[in-house]
Amino acid sequence: MLNSIAFVRFVHTAIFVFFNVIMAVLLSEVTADKISIFTWIAVALFAIEIIVLIANNWNCPLTIYAESLESYHGQVTDIFFLPKWFGDLMFIFYGGLLAVALLLLVIRLLT
């Protein structure tokens, strides 16, 4: 089961949903100016995610693993419910959201 593309896609989708929830928590807390322990947990989780991505040349480790199971690049670990065009822009979209959230956090901390 661990060697199936379907399982890797399921895990990738679960992680995607988890990080969307974390992003929503981070954005809601900084926009409402209610900085809490959850804000800092979200920042730490995104820092860990960025470190993992940097260590893997900006590739998700699940993509690398899935590509070792299949011989082609690109489609093997797409999130189940996302269109390909959004998957291709995901780093830009979520990077922008994270930058906005961190900027708002810094503004909240300085005011």
C-alpha positions in Angstrom: 0.0 0.0 0.0 2.8 2.4 0.8 4.2 1.8 -2.7 1.0 2.9 -4.5 0.5 6.2 -6.2 -3.0 6.4 -4.8 -1.7 6.2 -1.3 0.9 8.9 -1.9 -1.8 11.1 -3.5 -4.1 10.6 -0.5 -1.3 11.6 1.9 -0.4 14.6 -0.2 -4.0 15.7 -0.2 -4.3 15.2 3.6 -1.2 17.4 4.1 -2.5 20.0 1.7 -5.8 20.2 3.6 -3.9 20.4 6.9 -1.7 23.3 5.7 -4.8 25.1 4.3 -6.3 24.9 7.8 -3.1 26.2 9.3 -3.0 29.0 6.8 -6.6 29.9 7.6 -5.7 30.0 11.3 -2.7 32.2 10.7 -4.5 34.6 8.5 -7.6 34.9 10.8 -5.5 35.5 13.8 -3.3 38.2 12.3 -6.2 40.0 10.6 -8.2 39.9 13.9 -5.1 41.0 15.9 -5.5 38.0 18.2 -2.0 36.6 18.3 -1.9 33.4 20.3 0.0 30.2 20.7 -1.7 28.9 17.5 -0.2 31.8 15.5 3.3 30.7 16.6 2.6 27.0 16.0 1.4 27.9 12.4 4.6 30.0 11.8 6.7 27.1 13.1 5.0 24.6 10.9 5.4 26.8 7.8 9.1 27.3 8.7 9.5 23.5 8.9 7.7 23.1 5.6 10.0 25.7 3.9 13.1 24.0 5.3 12.0 20.7 4.0 11.3 22.2 0.6 14.6 24.0 0.4 16.4 20.8 1.4 14.7 19.0 -1.5 15.4 21.8 -4.1 11.9 23.2 -3.8 10.3 19.8 -4.5 7.8 18.1 -2.2 9.4 14.9 -0.8 6.2 13.1 -1.7 6.6 14.1 -5.3 10.1 12.7 -5.3 8.9 9.5 -3.7 6.0 9.2 -6.2 8.3 9.8 -9.1 10.4 6.9 -7.9 7.3 4.8 -8.1 6.4 6.0 -11.6 8.8 7.0 -14.4 7.2 10.3 -15.4 7.3 13.8 -13.9 4.5 16.1 -12.8 1.1 14.5 -12.5 1.8 11.7 -10.0 1.1 13.6 -6.8 -1.4 16.2 -7.8 -3.9 16.9 -5.1 -7.1 14.9 -5.9 -9.5 17.8 -6.3 -7.3 20.6 -7.7 -7.0 21.4 -11.4 -3.5 21.1 -12.9 -3.2 24.8 -13.6 -3.7 25.6 -9.9 -1.3 22.9 -8.8 1.3 24.5 -11.1 0.8 27.8 -9.4 0.5 26.5 -5.8 3.9 27.7 -4.6 3.2 31.2 -5.9 -0.3 31.4 -4.5 0.6 30.1 -1.0 3.9 31.8 -0.9 2.0 35.1 -1.5 -0.5 34.3 1.2 2.2 33.4 3.7 4.1 36.6 2.9 0.9 38.6 3.5 0.3 36.8 6.8 3.8 37.3 8.0 3.8 40.9 7.0 0.5 41.4 9.0 2.1 39.5 11.9 5.1 41.9 11.9 2.8 44.9 11.7 0.7 43.6 14.6 3.7 43.0 16.7 5.2 46.4 16.0 2.0 48.4 16.8 
